[in-house]
Amino acid sequence: MALGVTSKDDYALKYKRDNRLPSSPASRYADFPGWPKFLNKD
């Protein structure tokens, strides 16, 4: 599922509209790679 997230702030806006998203992916998923890698900006 592609959300089209472009930044951490953009994710926060999408989270407010869709309660199925975790509020903090880093807290929810042990293997969350961090925002730069998640956003392909590393």
mmCIF file as gemmi writes it, N, C-alpha and C atoms, coordinates in Angstrom:
data_model
loop_
_atom_site.group_PDB
_atom_site.id
_atom_site.type_symbol
_atom_site.label_atom_id
_atom_site.label_alt_id
_atom_site.label_comp_id
_atom_site.label_asym_id
_atom_site.label_entity_id
_atom_site.label_seq_id
_atom_site.pdbx_PDB_ins_code
_atom_site.Cartn_x
_atom_site.Cartn_y
_atom_site.Cartn_z
_atom_site.occupancy
_atom_site.B_iso_or_equiv
_atom_site.pdbx_formal_charge
_atom_site.auth_seq_id
_atom_site.auth_asym_id
_atom_site.pdbx_PDB_model_num
ATOM 1 N N . MET Axp A 1 ? 0.849 -1.177 0 1 0 ? 1 A 1
ATOM 2 C CA . MET Axp A 1 ? 0 0 0 1 0 ? 1 A 1
ATOM 3 C C . MET Axp A 1 ? 0.891 1.235 0 1 0 ? 1 A 1
ATOM 4 N N . ALA Axp A 2 ? 0.8 2.033 -1.003 1 0 ? 2 A 1
ATOM 5 C CA . ALA Axp A 2 ? 1.583 3.256 -1.101 1 0 ? 2 A 1
ATOM 6 C C . ALA Axp A 2 ? 0.753 4.428 -0.575 1 0 ? 2 A 1
ATOM 7 N N . LEU Axp A 3 ? 1.304 5.11 0.394 1 0 ? 3 A 1
ATOM 8 C CA . LEU Axp A 3 ? 0.592 6.242 0.986 1 0 ? 3 A 1
ATOM 9 C C . LEU Axp A 3 ? 1.002 7.572 0.379 1 0 ? 3 A 1
ATOM 10 N N . GLY Axp A 4 ? 2.128 7.592 -0.321 1 0 ? 4 A 1
ATOM 11 C CA . GLY Axp A 4 ? 2.62 8.835 -0.884 1 0 ? 4 A 1
ATOM 12 C C . GLY Axp A 4 ? 3.155 9.779 0.174 1 0 ? 4 A 1
ATOM 13 N N . VAL Axp A 5 ? 3.683 9.238 1.248 1 0 ? 5 A 1
ATOM 14 C CA . VAL Axp A 5 ? 4.226 10.051 2.338 1 0 ? 5 A 1
ATOM 15 C C . VAL Axp A 5 ? 5.527 10.703 1.874 1 0 ? 5 A 1
ATOM 16 N N . THR Axp A 6 ? 5.642 12.007 2.093 1 0 ? 6 A 1
ATOM 17 C CA . THR Axp A 6 ? 6.834 12.731 1.657 1 0 ? 6 A 1
ATOM 18 C C . THR Axp A 6 ? 7.687 13.241 2.809 1 0 ? 6 A 1
ATOM 19 N N . SER Axp A 7 ? 7.145 13.225 4.014 1 0 ? 7 A 1
ATOM 20 C CA . SER Axp A 7 ? 7.895 13.698 5.181 1 0 ? 7 A 1
ATOM 21 C C . SER Axp A 7 ? 7.237 13.163 6.452 1 0 ? 7 A 1
ATOM 22 N N . LYS Axp A 8 ? 7.941 13.34 7.558 1 0 ? 8 A 1
ATOM 23 C CA . LYS Axp A 8 ? 7.383 12.93 8.852 1 0 ? 8 A 1
ATOM 24 C C . LYS Axp A 8 ? 6.106 13.724 9.15 1 0 ? 8 A 1
ATOM 25 N N . ASP Axp A 9 ? 6.117 15.01 8.825 1 0 ? 9 A 1
ATOM 26 C CA . ASP Axp A 9 ? 4.931 15.844 9.042 1 0 ? 9 A 1
ATOM 27 C C . ASP Axp A 9 ? 3.766 15.406 8.152 1 0 ? 9 A 1
ATOM 28 N N . ASP Axp A 10 ? 4.076 15.032 6.916 1 0 ? 10 A 1
ATOM 29 C CA . ASP Axp A 10 ? 3.049 14.535 6.006 1 0 ? 10 A 1
ATOM 30 C C . ASP Axp A 10 ? 2.434 13.252 6.56 1 0 ? 10 A 1
ATOM 31 N N . TYR Axp A 11 ? 3.277 12.378 7.111 1 0 ? 11 A 1
ATOM 32 C CA . TYR Axp A 11 ? 2.772 11.148 7.73 1 0 ? 11 A 1
ATOM 33 C C . TYR Axp A 11 ? 1.817 11.498 8.876 1 0 ? 11 A 1
ATOM 34 N N . ALA Axp A 12 ? 2.191 12.478 9.688 1 0 ? 12 A 1
ATOM 35 C CA . ALA Axp A 12 ? 1.347 12.872 10.822 1 0 ? 12 A 1
ATOM 36 C C . ALA Axp A 12 ? -0.034 13.329 10.337 1 0 ? 12 A 1
ATOM 37 N N . LEU Axp A 13 ? -0.086 14.056 9.228 1 0 ? 13 A 1
ATOM 38 C CA . LEU Axp A 13 ? -1.374 14.484 8.671 1 0 ? 13 A 1
ATOM 39 C C . LEU Axp A 13 ? -2.192 13.287 8.195 1 0 ? 13 A 1
ATOM 40 N N . LYS Axp A 14 ? -1.534 12.349 7.54 1 0 ? 14 A 1
ATOM 41 C CA . LYS Axp A 14 ? -2.235 11.15 7.067 1 0 ? 14 A 1
ATOM 42 C C . LYS Axp A 14 ? -2.714 10.299 8.245 1 0 ? 14 A 1
ATOM 43 N N . TYR Axp A 15 ? -1.915 10.249 9.301 1 0 ? 15 A 1
ATOM 44 C CA . TYR Axp A 15 ? -2.303 9.508 10.509 1 0 ? 15 A 1
ATOM 45 C C . TYR Axp A 15 ? -3.58 10.097 11.111 1 0 ? 15 A 1
ATOM 46 N N . LYS Axp A 16 ? -3.689 11.417 11.124 1 0 ? 16 A 1
ATOM 47 C CA . LYS Axp A 16 ? -4.883 12.06 11.688 1 0 ? 16 A 1
ATOM 48 C C . LYS Axp A 16 ? -6.138 11.716 10.893 1 0 ? 16 A 1
ATOM 49 N N . ARG Axp A 17 ? -5.971 11.427 9.599 1 0 ? 17 A 1
ATOM 50 C CA . ARG Axp A 17 ? -7.116 11.104 8.737 1 0 ? 17 A 1
ATOM 51 C C . ARG Axp A 17 ? -7.433 9.614 8.696 1 0 ? 17 A 1
ATOM 52 N N . ASP Axp A 18 ? -6.451 8.788 9.063 1 0 ? 18 A 1
ATOM 53 C CA . ASP Axp A 18 ? -6.641 7.331 8.973 1 0 ? 18 A 1
ATOM 54 C C . ASP Axp A 18 ? -6.153 6.68 10.258 1 0 ? 18 A 1
ATOM 55 N N . ASN Axp A 19 ? -7.076 6.328 11.137 1 0 ? 19 A 1
ATOM 56 C CA . ASN Axp A 19 ? -6.7 5.78 12.438 1 0 ? 19 A 1
ATOM 57 C C . ASN Axp A 19 ? -6.147 4.357 12.361 1 0 ? 19 A 1
ATOM 58 N N . ARG Axp A 20 ? -6.075 3.786 11.161 1 0 ? 20 A 1
ATOM 59 C CA . ARG Axp A 20 ? -5.447 2.464 11.018 1 0 ? 20 A 1
ATOM 60 C C . ARG Axp A 20 ? -3.925 2.563 11.01 1 0 ? 20 A 1
ATOM 61 N N . LEU Axp A 21 ? -3.407 3.754 10.769 1 0 ? 21 A 1
ATOM 62 C CA . LEU Axp A 21 ? -1.956 3.956 10.779 1 0 ? 21 A 1
ATOM 63 C C . LEU Axp A 21 ? -1.469 4.079 12.216 1 0 ? 21 A 1
ATOM 64 N N . PRO Axp A 22 ? -0.283 3.559 12.508 1 0 ? 22 A 1
ATOM 65 C CA . PRO Axp A 22 ? 0.263 3.742 13.854 1 0 ? 22 A 1
ATOM 66 C C . PRO Axp A 22 ? 0.707 5.19 14.045 1 0 ? 22 A 1
ATOM 67 N N . SER Axp A 23 ? 0.529 5.712 15.238 1 0 ? 23 A 1
ATOM 68 C CA . SER Axp A 23 ? 0.933 7.096 15.492 1 0 ? 23 A 1
ATOM 69 C C . SER Axp A 23 ? 2.442 7.256 15.389 1 0 ? 23 A 1
ATOM 70 N N . SER Axp A 24 ? 3.165 6.207 15.747 1 0 ? 24 A 1
ATOM 71 C CA . SER Axp A 24 ? 4.623 6.236 15.674 1 0 ? 24 A 1
ATOM 72 C C . SER Axp A 24 ? 5.124 4.91 15.11 1 0 ? 24 A 1
ATOM 73 N N . PRO Axp A 25 ? 5.444 4.871 13.826 1 0 ? 25 A 1
ATOM 74 C CA . PRO Axp A 25 ? 5.937 3.616 13.243 1 0 ? 25 A 1
ATOM 75 C C . PRO Axp A 25 ? 7.175 3.079 13.959 1 0 ? 25 A 1
ATOM 76 N N . ALA Axp A 26 ? 8.033 3.961 14.436 1 0 ? 26 A 1
ATOM 77 C CA . ALA Axp A 26 ? 9.251 3.528 15.133 1 0 ? 26 A 1
ATOM 78 C C . ALA Axp A 26 ? 8.917 2.785 16.423 1 0 ? 26 A 1
ATOM 79 N N . SER Axp A 27 ? 7.851 3.189 17.086 1 0 ? 27 A 1
ATOM 80 C CA . SER Axp A 27 ? 7.439 2.511 18.316 1 0 ? 27 A 1
ATOM 81 C C . SER Axp A 27 ? 6.675 1.224 18.023 1 0 ? 27 A 1
ATOM 82 N N . ARG Axp A 28 ? 5.97 1.206 16.93 1 0 ? 28 A 1
ATOM 83 C CA . ARG Axp A 28 ? 5.124 0.055 16.584 1 0 ? 28 A 1
ATOM 84 C C . ARG Axp A 28 ? 5.909 -1.091 15.955 1 0 ? 28 A 1
ATOM 85 N N . TYR Axp A 29 ? 6.881 -0.746 15.114 1 0 ? 29 A 1
ATOM 86 C CA . TYR Axp A 29 ? 7.632 -1.761 14.367 1 0 ? 29 A 1
ATOM 87 C C . TYR Axp A 29 ? 9.098 -1.761 14.79 1 0 ? 29 A 1
ATOM 88 N N . ALA Axp A 30 ? 9.55 -2.868 15.337 1 0 ? 30 A 1
ATOM 89 C CA . ALA Axp A 30 ? 10.938 -2.974 15.801 1 0 ? 30 A 1
ATOM 90 C C . ALA Axp A 30 ? 11.931 -2.793 14.659 1 0 ? 30 A 1
ATOM 91 N N . ASP Axp A 31 ? 11.532 -3.162 13.446 1 0 ? 31 A 1
ATOM 92 C CA . ASP Axp A 31 ? 12.447 -3.063 12.31 1 0 ? 31 A 1
ATOM 93 C C . ASP Axp A 31 ? 12.24 -1.796 11.471 1 0 ? 31 A 1
ATOM 94 N N . PHE Axp A 32 ? 11.533 -0.801 12.017 1 0 ? 32 A 1
ATOM 95 C CA . PHE Axp A 32 ? 11.347 0.459 11.287 1 0 ? 32 A 1
ATOM 96 C C . PHE Axp A 32 ? 12.722 1.066 11.038 1 0 ? 32 A 1
ATOM 97 N N . PRO Axp A 33 ? 13.06 1.37 9.781 1 0 ? 33 A 1
ATOM 98 C CA . PRO Axp A 33 ? 14.43 1.79 9.453 1 0 ? 33 A 1
ATOM 99 C C . PRO Axp A 33 ? 14.763 3.245 9.76 1 0 ? 33 A 1
ATOM 100 N N . GLY Axp A 34 ? 13.806 4.008 10.236 1 0 ? 34 A 1
ATOM 101 C CA . GLY Axp A 34 ? 14.01 5.442 10.464 1 0 ? 34 A 1
ATOM 102 C C . GLY Axp A 34 ? 13.409 6.228 9.305 1 0 ? 34 A 1
ATOM 103 N N . TRP Axp A 35 ? 13.102 7.494 9.558 1 0 ? 35 A 1
ATOM 104 C CA . TRP Axp A 35 ? 12.404 8.301 8.554 1 0 ? 35 A 1
ATOM 105 C C . TRP Axp A 35 ? 13.183 8.492 7.264 1 0 ? 35 A 1
ATOM 106 N N . PRO Axp A 36 ? 14.475 8.826 7.301 1 0 ? 36 A 1
ATOM 107 C CA . PRO Axp A 36 ? 15.186 9.019 6.023 1 0 ? 36 A 1
ATOM 108 C C . PRO Axp A 36 ? 15.131 7.781 5.12 1 0 ? 36 A 1
ATOM 109 N N . LYS Axp A 37 ? 15.384 6.625 5.68 1 0 ? 37 A 1
ATOM 110 C CA . LYS Axp A 37 ? 15.36 5.395 4.877 1 0 ? 37 A 1
ATOM 111 C C . LYS Axp A 37 ? 13.924 5.066 4.449 1 0 ? 37 A 1
ATOM 112 N N . PHE Axp A 38 ? 12.966 5.228 5.351 1 0 ? 38 A 1
ATOM 113 C CA . PHE Axp A 38 ? 11.562 4.968 5.036 1 0 ? 38 A 1
ATOM 114 C C . PHE Axp A 38 ? 11.09 5.853 3.883 1 0 ? 38 A 1
ATOM 115 N N . LEU Axp A 39 ? 11.567 7.085 3.852 1 0 ? 39 A 1
ATOM 116 C CA . LEU Axp A 39 ? 11.166 8.042 2.82 1 0 ? 39 A 1
ATOM 117 C C . LEU Axp A 39 ? 12.097 8.024 1.606 1 0 ? 39 A 1
ATOM 118 N N . ASN Axp A 40 ? 13.053 7.087 1.593 1 0 ? 40 A 1
ATOM 119 C CA . ASN Axp A 40 ? 14.041 6.991 0.511 1 0 ? 40 A 1
ATOM 120 C C . ASN Axp A 40 ? 14.823 8.286 0.335 1 0 ? 40 A 1
ATOM 121 N N . LYS Axp A 41 ? 15.207 8.892 1.454 1 0 ? 41 A 1
ATOM 122 C CA . LYS Axp A 41 ? 15.961 10.144 1.417 1 0 ? 41 A 1
ATOM 123 C C . LYS Axp A 41 ? 17.321 10.004 2.083 1 0 ? 41 A 1
ATOM 124 N N . ASP Axp A 42 ? 17.83 8.783 2.139 1 0 ? 42 A 1
ATOM 125 C CA . ASP Axp A 42 ? 19.144 8.602 2.772 1 0 ? 42 A 1
ATOM 126 C C . ASP Axp A 42 ? 20.238 8.465 1.747 1 0 ? 42 A 1
